[in-house]
Amino acid sequence: MAKKKEVKEEVEQKEEVEQVVEKEVTVKRKSPVVGIIISFVLLIAFSVTVAFVILNNPGSKESKSDNKSSAYEMTGAGVEDFDLYFLKQDKNKNVVYSPLSIKYALSMLNEGAEGNTKTQITNVIGKYTPKKYTNSKNMSFANALFVKDSFRDQVSEKYVNSLKDNYNAEVIYDSFESPKKVNDWVSEKTLKLINNLIDNIDSKEKYILINALGIDMEWKSSFVLANCENCSVFGGYNHEQYHWAGGDQVEKGTFKGVSEDIATMDVLASLNNYDIIKEVGEDNIRKTVRAEYIKYLKENNYNNLTTSQMEKEADEYIDAYIKEIKSNYKTNDKSTEFSLYVDDDIKVFAKDLKEYNNVNLQYVAIMPTKEDLDEYVSSLDAKELNETLGKLKELKNENFKEGVITSIKGSIPKFKFDYNLNLLDELKSLGITDAFDSNKADLSGISEEKTYIGSVLHKANIEFTQEGIKASAATEVGGYGAGGEFSYNYEVPVEEIDLTFDNPYMFLIRDKETGEVWFLGTVYEPSLYKNEPKPTYW
């Protein structure tokens, strides 16, 4: 492996990631790294974790067992304090990492650990049981143990079988004269977006344990109004004085701590729980609107109509009018399907992805409104976060206040950044220390040869973008009687919910069924506007 100094220098070097989505990803490091790419035009997320590079160490010694439990021990239920731990270490900056990849890699390592090394890992792993995932063109979840050819016979058959049975892992033998086989495997398992993970292998390397995760998934419902037959009336209710309209999906916005304009995407919805027939009375509506309609006919020179003809026109119009306002009740308009929760302290936005291989992922953004994000994250625990997620409301009328029209208007900023997580130091802070100590590591479950973990580096980059949404509103009555332009609008009560994300916030991508967190991070610096191109509308 490269020397630690070389690794540090290259980790600190800022990489250019402008061509990550449209071109192949090339990640070069002297040490294995992690790459995560999450793009929300559809939604594309890619993650690779080369969690542990295992080095030869003939002089290692076993240490005494330490049964002290960890405060971050996993229970296997939804979001874990373990997941949040890494988020608390870096403040006031963009962060992204994959708890799922870290858990998988730790679990595979634990299969081969013994003695105090195993105890320390178990104290964190707890009752966690990795879920097996089925691969397809939309999702690639893979594990592998690469073994140097000259050490083929030293690898424990029991360990190999355990990886195969419990993790669907491949065991691959290689000369380790070049990183080609490792890089080719990683490229295949990340849909060919990460093609050069490492550029050399040190002579002391004996095994490389890898978890690779790649997803390429569309939203469950598009942000674009597909097959909209009459978009001119979108966002309003006929005869009720309430309308809303959204502009182009890519808009200019402001964000705390960012001096320039940022690029944002609209989120719009309205839910009509106002029963105007019940509140005003059908007889009253008929009497009022009928009289106003006849007055309209007279004032607009419809004198060629006889009184009986006007009466007939008015009767036809009011019948259609009543039918329309009855149909308004319990209806809703939305720019896309999403869920939300808002109180005095936080705003939460969530959106589902399509289900692939019986896996339904959900993106969730959480923005504190009364305190800084770093303060919110520092005090946040898994129990509180799970309770917040449990309060999410889908866009169903029964989930919102009766007697009003609920108007939801907001925007979500685009963002793009990369991040390096010093996973080795963080795992040590969690109490997993012996595995990385050449004098104490006990990985005898992998091989009788004395080895230890020489490198753990987690690198990620993320891109969150969204092409086009356009919603416009114009109330059209039309088609009724001689006075086609006439409409009588009632004032209605409206309760507004502001879902604008204009302060730093955290996000996660989770398995909706199990609660497993695939990705987690924070956004302090979203993408600048920079004359964003206009979206293409359907």
Secondary structure, DSSP 8 states (H G I E B T S, - for coil): ---HHHHHHHHHS----TTTTTS-B----SS---EEEEETTTEEEEEEEEEEEEEE-TT-----------TT---SSSS-HHHHHGGGTS-SS-EEE-HHHHHHHHHHHHHT--HHHHHHHHHHHTT---------SSEEEEEEEEEEGGGGGGB-HHHHHHHHHHH--EEEEE--SSSHHHHHHHHHHTTTSB--S-S---TTEEEEEEEEEEEEE-BSS-SS-TT-S-GGGTTEETTEEEE--B--SSEEEEETTEEEEEEEEEEEEEEE---HHHHH-HHHHHHHHHHHHHHHHHHTT-TTS-HHHHHHHHHHHHHHHHHHHHHHTT-EEESS--EEEE-SSEEEEEEEB--BTTB-EEEEEEEESSS-HHHHHHH--HHHHHHHHHT-EES-GGGS-TTSEEEEEEEEE-EEEEEEE-HHHHHHHTT--GGG-TTT---TTTBSS-EEEEE--EEEEEEE------B-------SSSS-TT----B---EEEEEEE--S-EEEEEEETTT--EEEEEEESS--B-SS-------
